[in-house]
Amino acid sequence: MRRGVIFGHRDFERILEAMERGQPYAVMTGLMPSGPMHLGHKMVIDELIWFQKRGAEIFLCVADIEAQIMRGLPPQETDRIAVEEYLSNYIALGLDLEKCHLYFQSRSKVVKDFALKLGTHVNFSELRAIYGFSGESKASHIFYPLIDVSDILHVQLQEFGGPRPTVVPVGVDQDPHLRLARDLATRVGLVPPSSLYHRLMKGLLGEKMSSSRPETAILFRDSEDEVRRKLWNAFTGGQPTEKEQRELGGDPSKCVVFEILAYHLLEDDNELASVAEACKEGRILCGECKRSTTQKLLDFLAPVKRGREKALSKARELVTAAF
Amino acid sequence: MRRGVIFGHRDFERILEAMERGQPYAVMTGLMPSGPMHLGHKMVIDELIWFQKRGAEIFLCVADIEAQIMRGLPPQETDRIAVEEYLSNYIALGLDLEKCHLYFQSRSKVVKDFALKLGTHVNFSELRAIYGFSGESKASHIFYPLIDVSDILHVQLQEFGGPRPTVVPVGVDQDPHLRLARDLATRVGLVPPSSLYHRLMKGLLGEKMSSSRPETAILFRDSEDEVRRKLWNAFTGGQPTEKEQRELGGDPSKCVVFEILAYHLLEDDNELASVAEACKEGRILCGECKRSTTQKLLDFLAPVKRGREKALSKARELVTAAF
């Protein structure tokens, strides 16, 4: 929040109030097990860890129905990806998964049944206005948002603790779901969920980061060489020539390397500011900066990678318990 | 079939062929637990008993999601209605429920998951063309037909015996579902289900029979007095006066009392034909006919009622086992 990575919210006051007064509230988020975990996925986990340190009750949904319906992946594959790419990395990053309410959409009778109930409170016109559905839209794609909203709202059902403030940390592209969830919450007598919006990371080559295009993102499973190569090829805010860079300086605000430093690697604001200054004043070249950032990134990733190997069996255990 | 009560089909040859060759086939049908069971519901059960005598494998679905989503009934109520109104009467009518694959939609993970998968193979335009959906249609009502189709097709999944001919005995009003099920079957590599269509019984007062308007139907839970009163008030094919009836004769084809005899009470075709003749020739008056039909109906209902009381605990047991 301090750096504007989390830059927006809806109704977060409700959560702050609950935190200050020691009243119950829930944190709800999910992962879609359709591809490898990358740095962009880490931001929500950082938020979860922050909330967990403050004693928050956390619900973590594996959106395997989404991966199956929208991406056509078979259940065995979504199960594997959930454990090997996400949950084991979450543990390695420091999230205490045992303290989270972990569940898989496809195994949750409550979520599916509540989705069908919620779906009697919203008509096709409203869904079309939010999602742009047309006659070509598949029936399950039209219905899927209700499962998503059910994920968010079911934590307020009596058996999960009853109506209470809930915050959903998400990328800003997820806002339509949140608006639908807020509308439906009021229609069924629940508290409209709050949300926190973080910026979406730029792709390494300057476009959108996507786990289906591995060259656009640093993956947690990348080898050292892959990390080196990807950062070396990354789009920066630098000038075309060394001469111009020395004279005109670079632009950290356009630079994906600087973004990685700001979002993930430099905790100290002064240190971050001095990197930005050095760049803007042309005192540092992109190659130099990439080399030092690569080293920081590898230093960060190495223990996570080792931790993930150790966390794998724990993650499998928790998943089996969740089924 | 002999009397034209079952008057149409799609692809029933496929089932006849399987029966003749001793090859596997399935019978699939369902009940919606939203109101009391009436005589109109008995026709499918007669068909199931016929198939069961021939060794057919029968799948029986309690469409409780439909009752909950379309009629807004709570789950406890749909559970109660399923047992007390339907399953216990099925046993009393002679269906061996223990030999059926009995399940509740809401408890079937397979049916819900397969519905979501099937829903990726049909778009909104197709559903609109079949069901007349508009922008006002609720999301769950748009999605519900996929659950219905999943009920019909899931019996062909590997875990339930694999692809094979399946016949669905239904009222003719259910044909749209069957057409959708047949289209979707071919899209997912299953055998298009066959169907048998029976006529819908007329309502006692001449309009549509409906379990939500108890005066239109003979209910299995009606007292003797209610049965007497309902039949006495029933719409017939008789003339306004005794004189006209004696001279012109009545019209059994318009008569709900004659329909009850034909569909449920007179096994012997000659006996049925002589009632029709007597009516047409004015040799019998409506009052007379109603009295004798009432007696036949009470004689039929009494043992079913006693059997139902005995069958209640068995039905509860089977339902508990099915959960």
Interface residues (C-beta under 8 A of the other chain):
Chain A: I65 Q68 I69 G72 S106 R107 K109 K112 D113 L116 K117 L118 G119 T120 H121 V122 N123 F124 S125 L127 R128 F133 S134 G135 E136 S137 K138 A139 S140 H141 I142 F143 P145 L146
Chain B: I65 Q68 I69 G72 S106 R107 K109 K112 D113 L116 K117 L118 G119 T120 H121 V122 N123 F124 S125 L127 R128 F133 S134 G135 E136 S137 K138 A139 S140 H141 I142 F143 P145 L146
